[in-house]
């Protein structure tokens, strides 16, 4: 049995939740522990931005798996 596809609004909500949760994790948990060279500086492409992006992707995937399991009978 296949899962019903997510609606646009559901995907948008999942992405927004992942970005907010990922940024909270980055700025309040990871950022204080990172060396100065690995911290994100505003308006710059740097290692901190890559780390922040990776955390958001991990949260996005985790939310997808969590909701997929929850929706299965």
Buried (B, 14 or more C-beta within 10 A) or exposed (E): EEEEEBEEEEEEEBEEEBBEBBBEBBBEEBBEEBEEEBBBEEEEEEBBBEBBBEBBEBBBEEBBEEBEEEEEE
